[in-house]
Amino acid sequence: MLSRRHIRIKVMQSLYAFNGTEGDDLSKDESFLFHSLYSMYDLYLSILALLSELHKKSKDYNEKLQKKLLSTESDKNPNTKFQDNQVLSLITENTMLNDIIGKRKLNFWDLDFEYVDILFKAILKSDIYRDYIQDNEVFFKNDKQFVLDIYTEIIAPNDQLYDFFEDKKLTWLDDLPVVNTVLLKVLRKLKPTSPETALLPDLYKDEDDKEFAKLLLHKTILNASKFDEEVGKKTTNWDSERLASIDGILLKMALCEFQKFPSIPYKVTLNEYLEIAKEYSTPKSSLFINGILDKIVREYQSENRNYKTGRGLM
């Protein structure tokens, strides 16, 4: 579920939140980091719970239409494509998913039902819904496309839902783009015969990624003064406030990868932190970071300081 870039971002946020020093007990920093990483999974599960509630809402909506005192013919025989949607049914009927959502108390949509109502009404008014119910063909791929379309065009961009997630947990704002991407990837791969686990991807690709998160945090903190000194030699003409901000943290993390992670090529580290700087720091940050890191790598190479092992890692 998580890429190495997502992990780097979470480590950056942990370092920024705690500003840990080499003499500190690292357990609080590590606890914060892993709690933040697991919180992303909670957001993913809560969105699946939202899709399930929208599915249930469609059935409830049709039943209410049929019970109207002054019902029309269309009310008596409502279109049931939404409630019969095969992809939404797989989500709603997934016992493993329901169990984990229940245990983690993530189906808060019963209490915050107004957001379900807002989204459901927006879906019913949309051209996506109109085109979907007018198509008489019933195929799994069509049902899937409908879910993908309403999510990308109606649910994900909804400002009220965005504000709700911000109020629920502040870190979820940064997590939303990642979780949205993961969710759409999972849905696109879904098949009628998919096992229940298909909706429950592992948080980490493997144990190496989890270990990478912990080591990057620990080694950056434990070598902070050394990295500060090395960066300081290359930034004598820069404002010290820049080095005390996100830029300084990203530079130390990059140096940590340069020196303490021999299997990660310099180019990979450089590109990753430039992209993170573009998203999380100032407009000039990527140029600043690129200049400093490029200078450092060239110095390593000219002095034959070989921190990397294996072919193509320089």
C-alpha positions in Angstrom: 0.0 0.0 0.0 2.8 2.4 1.0 5.6 3.4 -1.3 9.0 4.4 -0.1 8.1 8.1 -0.8 5.1 7.9 1.4 7.3 6.4 4.1 9.9 9.2 3.7 7.1 11.8 4.0 5.9 10.3 7.3 9.5 10.2 8.6 9.8 13.9 7.7 6.6 14.7 9.5 7.7 12.8 12.6 11.1 14.6 12.7 9.3 18.0 12.2 6.8 17.2 15.0 9.3 16.1 17.6 12.6 17.8 16.6 14.3 14.9 18.4 18.0 15.1 19.4 20.7 12.5 19.6 20.3 12.2 23.4 16.6 11.6 23.4 14.7 8.4 23.9 13.7 7.5 20.4 10.7 5.4 21.4 8.3 8.4 21.4 9.5 9.4 17.9 9.1 5.8 16.6 5.7 5.5 18.2 4.5 8.7 16.6 5.8 7.5 13.2 4.2 4.1 13.2 0.9 5.5 14.6 0.9 8.0 11.7 1.6 5.2 9.2 -1.2 3.0 10.5 -3.5 6.0 10.6 -3.3 6.0 6.8 -4.8 2.6 6.8 -7.6 3.8 9.0 -8.4 6.5 6.5 -8.5 3.9 3.7 -10.8 1.7 5.7 -13.1 4.6 6.6 -13.5 5.5 2.9 -14.5 1.9 2.1 -17.0 2.1 5.0 -18.4 5.3 3.3 -18.8 3.5 0.0 -20.6 0.7 1.9 -22.9 3.2 3.5 -23.7 4.9 0.2 -24.6 1.4 -1.1 -26.9 0.8 1.8 -28.4 4.2 1.3 -29.4 3.3 -2.3 -31.4 0.4 -1.0 -33.1 2.5 1.7 -33.8 5.2 -0.8 -35.6 2.8 -3.2 -37.6 1.3 -0.3 -38.8 4.7 0.7 -39.9 5.5 -2.8 -42.0 2.4 -3.0 -43.7 3.3 0.3 -44.7 6.8 -0.7 -48.4 7.5 -0.3 -48.6 9.4 -3.6 -46.1 7.2 -5.4 -45.7 7.4 -9.2 -45.2 4.4 -11.4 -41.4 5.1 -11.4 -41.5 5.3 -7.6 -43.2 1.9 -7.4 -40.6 0.4 -9.7 -37.4 2.3 -9.0 -34.2 1.6 -10.9 -32.1 -0.7 -8.7 -28.7 -0.6 -10.6 -27.1 1.3 -7.7 -28.2 -1.1 -5.0 -27.4 -4.0 -7.2 -23.9 -2.7 -8.1 -21.6 -5.8 -8.0 -18.5 -3.8 -6.8 -20.4 -2.1 -4.0 -21.9 -5.4 -3.0 -18.4 -6.9 -2.7 -17.5 -4.1 -0.4 -20.7 -4.2 1.7 -20.7 -8.0 2.0 -17.0 -8.4 2.8 -16.9 -10.0 6.2 -13.2 -9.5 6.8 -13.5 -5.9 5.9 -16.6 -5.4 8.1 -14.8 -7.1 11.0 -11.7 -4.9 10.9 -13.8 -1.7 10.4 -15.8 -2.7 13.5 -12.8 -3.5 15.6 -11.1 -0.3 14.7 -14.4 1.7 15.2 -14.1 3.3 11.8 -17.7 3.2 10.7 -18.6 6.5 12.1 -20.9 7.3 9.2 -24.0 6.3 11.3 -23.3 9.3 13.5 -22.1 11.5 10.6 -24.9 10.4 8.3 -25.3 13.9 6.8 -22.1 13.4 4.7 -23.6 10.2 3.3 -26.8 12.1 2.5 -24.8 15.0 0.8 -22.8 12.6 -1.3 -25.8 10.4 -2.2 -27.8 13.4 -3.4 -24.8 14.6 -5.5 -24.5 11.2 -7.1 -28.2 11.1 -8.0 -28.0 14.5 -9.6 -25.0 13.6 -11.7 -24.7 12.8 -15.3 -22.6 9.8 -14.3 -25.6 8.3 -12.5 -28.1 9.2 -15.2 -25.9 7.5 -17.9 -25.4 4.5 -15.6 -29.0 3.7 -14.9 -30.0 4.2 -18.6 -27.6 1.5 -19.7 -29.5 -1.7 -19.6 -26.4 -3.9 -19.8 -25.3 -5.4 -16.6 -21.6 -6.2 -16.5 -19.1 -6.2 -13.7 -16.8 -3.8 -15.7 -19.7 -1.3 -16.0 -20.4 -1.5 -12.3 -16.7 -1.0 -11.6 -16.5 2.0 -13.9 -19.5 3.6 -12.2 -17.9 3.3 -8.8 -14.5 4.7 -10.1 -16.3 7.6 -11.8 -18.4 8.6 -8.8 -15.4 8.4 -6.5 -13.0 10.4 -8.7 -15.6 13.0 -9.9 -18.0 13.3 -6.9 -16.7 11.8 -3.6 -13.0 12.6 -3.6 -13.3 16.3 -4.6 -16.1 17.0 -2.2 -15.1 20.0 0.0 -17.4 19.1 2.8 -16.0 15.6 3.0 -12.5 17.1 2.9 -13.3 19.4 5.8 -14.8 16.4 7.7 -11.6 14.4 7.4 -9.6 17.4 8.5 -11.7 17.7 11.6 -11.5 14.0 12.2 -7.7 13.7 12.1 -5.4 16.5 10.9 -2.8 14.1 9.4 -5.5 12.7 7.1 -5.2 15.8 4.9 -1.7 14.8 3.8 -2.8 11.2 3.6 -5.8 11.7 1.3 -4.0 11.8 -2.0 -2.0 8.7 -1.2 -5.1 6.8 0.1 -7.2 7.9 -2.9 -4.6 6.5 -5.3 -4.4 3.2 -3.4 -8.1 2.9 -3.3 -8.6 3.4 -7.0 -5.8 1.0 -7.7 -7.5 -1.7 -5.5 -10.9 -1.1 -7.2 -9.5 -1.3 -10.7 -8.0 -4.7 -9.9 -11.1 -6.0 -8.4 -12.9 -9.0 -10.1 -16.1 -10.9 -9.3 -14.0 -13.8 -8.1 -11.5 -11.7 -6.0 -11.0 -13.0 -2.5 -12.0 -10.8 0.4 -8.4 -10.0 1.1 -8.3 -8.1 -2.3 -9.9 -5.1 -0.5 -7.3 -5.4 2.4 -3.9 -4.7 1.0 -0.9 -4.9 3.3 0.2 -1.6 4.7 3.8 -2.3 3.8 5.0 -4.0 0.6 7.3 -6.1 2.8 9.2 -6.1 6.1 12.1 -4.3 4.5 9.9 -1.2 4.0 8.8 -1.2 7.6 12.4 -1.5 8.7 13.4 1.3 6.3 10.9 3.6 8.1 12.4 2.9 11.5 16.0 3.0 10.5 15.6 6.2 8.5 14.0 7.9 11.5 16.6 6.6 14.0 19.7 7.2 11.9 18.7 10.7 11.0 18.2 11.6 14.6 21.3 9.8 15.9 23.5 11.5 13.3 21.8 14.9 13.3 24.7 17.0 14.5 27.1 15.3 12.0 24.7 16.0 9.1 24.0 19.6 10.4 27.8 20.2 10.3 28.2 18.8 6.8 25.2 20.8 5.4 26.4 23.9 7.2 29.7 23.9 5.3 27.7 24.1 2.0 25.1 26.7 3.1 27.2 29.6 4.5 25.3 32.1 2.4 21.8 30.8 3.2 19.3 32.0 5.8 19.6 29.9 9.0 15.8 29.8 9.2 15.7 27.8 6.0 17.9 25.1 7.6 15.6 25.0 10.7 12.6 24.3 8.5 11.4 21.4 6.4 14.4 22.0 4.1 16.9 21.3 6.8 15.0 18.1 7.8 15.0 16.9 4.2 18.7 17.6 3.7 19.5 15.6 6.8 17.3 12.7 5.7 19.0 12.7 2.3 22.4 12.7 3.8 21.3 9.8 6.0 20.4 7.8 2.9 23.6 8.8 1.2 25.7 7.5 4.0 23.7 4.9 5.9 21.8 3.1 3.2 24.3 1.6 0.8 21.8 -0.1 -1.4 19.9 3.1 -2.3 21.5 5.0 -5.3 22.3 8.7 -4.9 20.1 9.5 -7.8 17.0 7.8 -6.3 17.5 9.6 -3.0 18.0 13.0 -4.7 14.9 12.6 -6.9 12.7 11.5 -4.0 13.6 14.5 -1.8 13.3 17.0 -4.6 9.7 15.8 -5.2 8.9 15.9 -1.5 10.3 19.4 -1.3 8.1 20.6 -4.2 5.0 19.3 -2.4 5.7 20.2 1.2 8.1 23.2 1.3 8.6 26.5 -0.4 8.6 27.2 -4.1 12.4 27.6 -4.1 13.1 24.6 -1.8 13.7 22.1 -4.6 16.3 24.3 -6.2 18.0 24.9 -2.9 18.0 21.2 -1.9 19.1 20.1 -5.4 22.1 22.5 -5.3 23.3 21.3 -1.9 22.8 17.6 -2.5 24.4 17.7 -5.9 27.4 19.5 -4.5 27.7 16.9 -1.7 27.5 13.9 -4.1 30.1 15.4 -6.4 32.4 15.9 -3.4 31.9 12.3 -2.3 32.8 11.1 -5.8 35.9 13.3 -6.2 37.2 12.2 -2.8 36.4 8.5 -3.5 34.1 8.3 -0.4 32.3 5.2 -1.4 29.1 4.9 0.7 27.3 2.8 -1.9 27.7 -0.9 -2.7 26.7 -2.7 -5.9 26.6 -1.7 -9.6 24.9 1.4 -10.7 24.5 2.9 -7.3 26.8 5.9 -7.7 
